Amino acid sequence: MRIILLIDMDYFFVACEEIKDPSLREKPAAVTTGSEREGSKGVIMTCNYPARKFGVHSGMGANQALGMCGDLVLLKEDFKFYEKKSADVAFIIKKYSSLVEQVSIDESFVDVSDKASTYEKALDYAKTIKEDIRNSAGLPCSVGIGPNKLIAKMACDAAKPNGIRLVKPEDAKAFLSALPAGKLYGIGSKTAEKLSRMGIKTVKDLASSNKMQLMDRFGTFGLEIYNYANGIDDSEVVSEYETKSIGRERTLRRDSAEDGDVVPVLRALSREVSDEARAQGYSFKVVTLKMRYPDFSEHLKSKALKMSDKESDIEKTAEELFAKYHDKGAKLRKVGVRISGLVKSKSQRSMSEFFA
Ligand SMILES: [Mg+2]
């Protein structure tokens, strides 16, 4: 039996700001991207619940948000601090399970199958972790508990804010059925529209729809959402802590969509990563490119290679992933290069040095 938790921090960026200034708790407050452009105050990244009462939500312009809520406190993002708090939370979670997959700065899947033999025990375990995060990091979170990652994620959405929701396997289908199709994990507004045109409005409709027709329309993604609608998700919790990695990242001098601004940075990062791998005597199998956009959304793209210790392989792969996956025209804020699947290759290297 598998038992998976999704731990998702509540209104994370503003919750971090509330640690610096507790008086914010009583006020509507939002963290913005800030803006260099005159007359613009940037875009809302996160807001607290008092702000949400006024209809303020992430993704809207800060000027528009001020129109809805004149007392809204706007705070410029302090990403360094959020990353530090994120690391604090990750450290706490790791005390409870070694099988942790961090999926974003404020969300982690935790496989507790080995720690809790029943769902009731998992619920107690989740309460303990949640309290520890509250007490040790000073931050609120919500926890979803289910038989797989999909159900844990959906349960967590239902638990927000500051809650815990357990959905047992036997209740999973009924729990999902009631939701509109657009609320199902993986289904964005565009897919929801297409489904609606096919007469599929709810997760229940999707679960009982024609699988072949979905695959005709959406390819393998169609099969995936059909399975999701039926509560099926076999994906594992992939723990990063199991595999060592070496990575470097850098904020671009300005937000830029230009290859000419990005590619030299990728090369420099590849060189630094390669130098460190060499110093530590590692060969690598996987190269990962990280792209962060000005709205702080993040994309990680990886490619597996044959075992290598060459700087040129890191550089080539990073550039290839960039060319393939970067949205042309979309401005980037930060890029990172990481290698993993590391194997000690000291002896091999000293041999090649010997013959060099
Ligand atoms: Mg969150």
Boltz pocket constraint, residues with backbone or C-beta under 6 A from the ligand:
constraints:
  - pocket:
      binder: B
      contacts: [[A, 8], [A, 9], [A, 10], [A, 11], [A, 12], [A, 106], [A, 107]]
      max_distance: 6.0
